[in-house]
Amino acid sequence: MLLTILNFITWNVRPEIIEGFHVRWYGLLFASGFPICYFVTLKILKNENVKTEVFDGMITAALIGVIVGARLGHCLFYGPWFDQKNMLGQVIEEGYLSHPLNMLKIWEGGLASHGATLGVLIAFYIFSRKHKVDYLWVLSRAAIVVPISAGLIRLGNLMNSEIYGHVTTMPWGFLFVNSTDVRYGIEKLEPHHPTQIYEALAYFSIFAILLFYYIRNSKKKTVKNETLIGLILTLIFTFRFFIEFLKNTQVDFESKMPINMGQILSIPFIIVGLYFLWRGYKKKSIVE
């Protein structure tokens, strides 16, 4: 039912878990990231004898930061700022700044990973100041599990038949039958790069790298906060920068840009990641 393999793969999955209900695979995968990250983080912090209230505070801050940041990031970075009108003055696309209450309509879709990152950074900063916990320590421990959620979200995009790549002749190209653009005749039904799968595999691999580094060094008490932060920022956003070359344009204004918005937003994170890797390299191996 799901796949028919010929010279390509027909992806005919409906986004709803049960037809007729508004519960989608995307929502399930997005939500499932939180309990998985919760238990992995709990295991890590128990290993360091962290107090329960500190752990609970970190989880709460992460939830708020991800949801608020991801939504605001989409609205401000990718959504039109003001109403887009045609030559007759008719509104063809509402802007979030013209209709700010539309930002609350999360059920209509629209989350941005760069916004989620910024949201978590701000939420953890507030948390660290309130609980007087080292900010870099908070970021480094959260960094280990972040790729899990990122990978699950990309699988959710796969189930929605959205955010895929350019047309390809490779045998693993996907025919996204339920793509909105295909159903409305905006594009032809052709095999595309399943970039959602590429990204999910990359993010799960990055999680394995971070966890391996932590386990190996925690036994020797030589975990460096800077190295963990540097690894996640550099690996995730460098991959994100290059995978964008395979993706279709997500919003119209990007078609006139030499690199898209996702790539522009990735560059500062890559630079900061390299800086933290350098700091970790220069830092003596001491107990964190």
N, C-alpha and C positions, 0 to 999 in steps of 0.2 A: 504493500500500500504506500509506503513512504518513498522507496527508491526504485527506479527502473534504470539499470545500467546498460547503455549501448555504447556509443562513443562519448557519452556524457552522462550526467546524473540528473534525473528529473526529481526536483524537490517540490512535492505537492502537499506539504504539511500545512494544515490549518492552524492559525495562531491561537485559536481557542482550544482549551483542554477538552471541553465538552461543547459541542455545537449548540448554539442558541444561548449560551451563558457568556458573560463578559469576563470570565476568568481565563487569563492567557498564560501560555507557557512562559512568556517573557516575565510576567509578574512573579510566577512561581520560582523561576531561576534567580531573578533579582533578589527575592526575599530569602531564598534558601542560602544565599551567601552569608547572611548574618548569623544563623545558628552554627554553620560550619566554622566560620571565622571565630565565633564565640568560644567553641570548644578547643580549637587549636590554640587560641590566645590564652585560654584558661590553663592549658597544659604548660605553656611556656612560662607564664607568670607564677604558677605553682612551683615550678622548678627554681624560681628565684625568691620564693617565700614572700611574694607581694601580698599586701593586705587586701581583703575582699572589697573594701570600699573604694580603693584605688582602681581595682579591676572593673568594678561596676561603673565607676565614673568614666573610665576610658571607653567602655562600650557605649554608654549613653552619648558621650561626645562624638564618637565615630558615627553613630546613627544619625544624629542631627546634622553633623558636618557633611556627610555623604548626600543625604536627601536634599537638604537646602542648597548646598553648593552645586550639586549636579543639575538641579532644576534652574537655579539662577544662571548657571554657566551656559546652559542651552539658550535661555531667553536672551541673555546679553551678548553672547558670542555668535550664535547661529540664527536666532530669530530676528526678523526685521525690527529695527528700533521704532519706526513709526509706520503708519498705514501705507501700503503700496497701492498706488492708483494707476488705472489705465489712462489713455488719452482723453477719455470722456469724463474723467474725474471720479470714476466708480472705484470703490475699494475692492481690490482683488485679493489682498492678504492683509490681515490685521497685524499691527505691530504691538509688541508687548508693552512698550512705553506709552503707546496711545491707549492701550487697554490693560493696565497693570493687573487687574483681577484675573486675567487669563493665565497669569503665571501660576495660579493655584490649581489649574486644571491639569494635574499630573496624569490623569487617566487618558488624556488625549495624546500622551507621549511627549518625548523631548527631555533627555537627560544628557549631560556632557561630562565626560571623564575628567577633563581639565578643571571644570568647575567643581567636581567632587573632590579633586585633589586639593584645590585651594580651600574648599570648605572644611576639609579634615584638618588642614594645617592651622586654620584659624581656630577651629573648635578645640584642638589639642593644646594650642597656646593658652587659651582661656582656662582650660582644665588644669594645665601645669601650673599656672599662676595661682589658681584657687587652692589647689592641693599641695602646692610647694614641692612639685616633683620635677626632676630634670626634663626639660622639653625634648632634648635630643634622645633621651632614653625612651620617652613615650613614642616619639616618631619611629624610632628604630624597631621597637617591638611590634608596633602596628604594621610596619612595612612588610614584615614577614608574611602576613596573611592577606594583605591587600590584593595580590595577584589572583587569589582564589575568586574573589568577588568579580574582578575584572574579566576573568575567563568565563564565569557563569553568565555574566551580562552579554558577552559576545555570543554565547550559545543561545541566549534569549533573542538576540538580533537574528540569528539563523532561523529560529522558529517563526519569527515575524517576516522572514524573507525580505530583510532590509539591510542597508549598509553593506552591500556586497561590492565586488570588484568589477573591473572592465571585462568586456567580452574576451573569451579565450578559446583556443582550439585544443587545450590540454584535456586529456581523457577524464580528468576529475572536475571539469567545469560543471557547474550546477545550472539547471534550468529552473529559475525561480517562478514557478507557475502562479503562485499567489502574491507575487510582488504587486504593490499598488500601481506602479508605473506600467506594468504589463497589463493588468486588468483594465486600466483606463486608456490603454492604447498609446501611452506616451513613448514606450519603447517596445521593440519586438521581443518575442520570446527567443532568446539566444543564450548559450552557455556562458556563464560568468565565473570569475574567480570567487570561490567561497572564502573571502577574506575573513569572515567571522570565525571560521575553523582555524585559519592560520593564526589569528590573534589569540584564540582560546588556547591553542597548543603552546604558543609562545608564553602566555601568562602563567599557565600551569608549570611550564619548565622553569620560569623565573622563580616561582614559589619554591620549587624543589632546590634550586641553587641557594636561595636565601636560607631555607630550612637546614640544608646541608652545612652551610657556613656557621649558622647558629649552633647546631648540635655539636659540630666538631670543636668549636671554640669555647662553648659553654663549659665543657668538661675540663678545659684547661684554664677557665676563668679569663679568657683573652678576647671576649666579644667586644668589638669596637662599634659604638653607636654610629659613628661617622661612616664606617664602611658599609653597614647595613643600609643606611639612608642613601649613600652614594650608589650602591648597587641597584636598588630598586628604581631610583630616578633615572639613572643612566640607561639601564637595560630596557625598562618599559618604554620610555619616551624616545629612545633611539629607534627601537623597533617600530613604535607608533609613527615616527617621522617617515621611515622608509616604506612601511606598508601603505601609507597614504598614496604613494605613486601608483598602486594597483587599484585603488578604490574609485568608484564613480563619484562625481561631484555631488555633495550632499545638499547644498543650497546654491541658488542661482548666482549670487554675487561672487562665488568662488571661481566661476568659469573664466573670469578675466584676470585672475591672479596667477603669478608664476608658481607659487606654492600655496596650498590651501590653509584655511584657518587652523585646522588641527596641527599642521606642521609648524606654523608660526607660533602657536601656543606651546608646542613641544620644545622649541629651542631653549627658552629660559630654564626649563626643568633639566634639560641635558647639561647645560652649563653649570647649574647648581649641583647636579649629581657628580660631575667631574671634580668640582671643587671639594665636595665631601669625600670622594675617593682619595683625593690628594691629602686631605687632612687626616684621614684614616691611615694612609701609608706613612705619613710623617709622625704619627702618634705612637708613643711607646706602648707595647702590649702590657696593659695593666688591667686589673679587675675593674669592671664597670659597676 
